[in-house]
Amino acid sequence: ASIGNFLRRSLRRAGRREGKDGASAAENTPPRVPQGKMGEQNSAFYSAGQFFFEYLVVVSLKKMPDGHYEPKITYQFPKRENLLKGQKEEEERLLQAIPLFCFPDGNNWVPVTEFTSETFSFVLTNVDGSRKIGYCRRLLPSGRGVRLPEVFCIISCLGCFGLFSKILDEVEKRRQISMAVIYPFMQGLRESPFPAPGKTVTIKSFIPESGTELIELTRPVDAHLEHVEFQALLQRLSPNLILHIFASAMLERRLIFLAEELSVLSQCIHAVAALLYPFTWAHTYIPVVPECLLDTVCCPTPFMVGIQMRHLERVLEQPMEEALIVDLCEGKIIRAVGDEEDILPRKLQNEMLISLNRHNNNNNVHTLEQVNALVSEAFVHFFVRVVGHYASHIKWGRSGSGSFQERAFCKAIASKSCRRFVKKFVKTNMFSLFIEEAEKSRIPQEGNG
């Protein structure tokens, strides 16, 4: 029962709590753009200097008496000792949950001689609202004959997919030599501080027959984009469909993404959540849903989930309320509410379409970082246009606490279509959480002293 509760809690983002944890990254900048925490990847704002990771685990498939394979943790680094009772129970629940998310595609496996390694990630939420991200590399161990894939999973509180993907490259390289070579590398990584945005940390690592290697790990300058690859989204969906998905997410609807590859699901869902920056998706968020939790789509509250295409029929059979179902393989929407085209103000929607089409047409000359920056800029500009005036509608009391004047804020919008959209958006949880933060942290404004 406890593992079941832990898993179902992991499906939630502890919205009210999460919106209050930590200060805004933009706390000390002039309020010309909306401030608040970013989309799914807000953990990127954890301070530099923290541990890179909490655990490295290896999850292997063990044959059960009925012939099926069940994922089990066969290696854990580091082993934790002297934990308090509550900490130990939470750790046990975490370690029980990890295998399901490393092999979310069920237990029908057969040994193979070839397997293309893949990288994906998942998110788990604790009782206190804190989140852990699992960075996974599924691969076939070196050897001869038929073998079963295994997963190397790094558990961290830090959101930086590119950086951890590079770490998993190093882990995979060492795995081909010996498990024993992985330990000193991970120990060196654990003893190194997580670098600040734009900074590099160098890890020394000895490999038999190769000698000592220096591995440089650099964080991107834009911390809020380091867990994102918008290119993954642009390659699979038209700009028009991306805007329909964005509009649905803005109104906190139910979104289901379908693809066969776990890497495609996790990359695309992280990208959709990041489009909401500087707002935060504060509801159920599962980039890859384990097969045993498919009934999540019956949840009456908002969610953003990724499900493998093989489960499409089961998903469609579920008694779910209105949802947007997106096929990432075919680049189409399978089921929609029907009003997606009309949610966003038409003029701003067209401006974003032009911007996204430009990036699509030129994506062969842009680096991933440039695509991330250009796409993010288009969506941040949208928020600036529609709600960028929020700061001037916070009334400050003598005690220093602020009170948001919602009616005056909406009334100040000249465009009728923008005002109609904003009146819906201000009722969302993500906007409420954002304003709660703004009301707590007064920023001196020009002319106001």
Buried (B, 14 or more C-beta within 10 A) or exposed (E): EEBEEBBBBBBBBBBEBBBBBBEBBBBEEEBEBBBBBBBBBBBBBBEBEEBBBBBBBBBBBBEEEEEEBBBEBBBBBEEEEEEEEEEEEBBBBBBBBBBBBBBBBBBEBEBEEEBEBBBBBBBBBBEEBBBBBBBBBBBBBEEEEEBBBBBBBBBBBBBBBBBBBBBBBBBBBBBEBEEEBBBBBBBBBBEBEBBBBEEEBEBEBEBEEEEEEEBEBBBBEBBBBBBBBBBBBBBBBBBEBBBBBBBBBBBBBBBBBBBEBBBBBBBBBBBBBBBBBBBBBBBBBBBBBBBEBBEBBEBEEBBBBBBBBEBBEEBEEBEBEEBBBBBBEEEEBBBBBEEBEEBBBEEBBEBBBEBBEEBBEEBEEBEBBBBBBBBBEBBBBBBBBBBBBBBEBBEEEEEEEBEBBBEEBBEBBEBEBBBBBBEEBBEBBBBBBBBBBBBBBBBEBEEEE
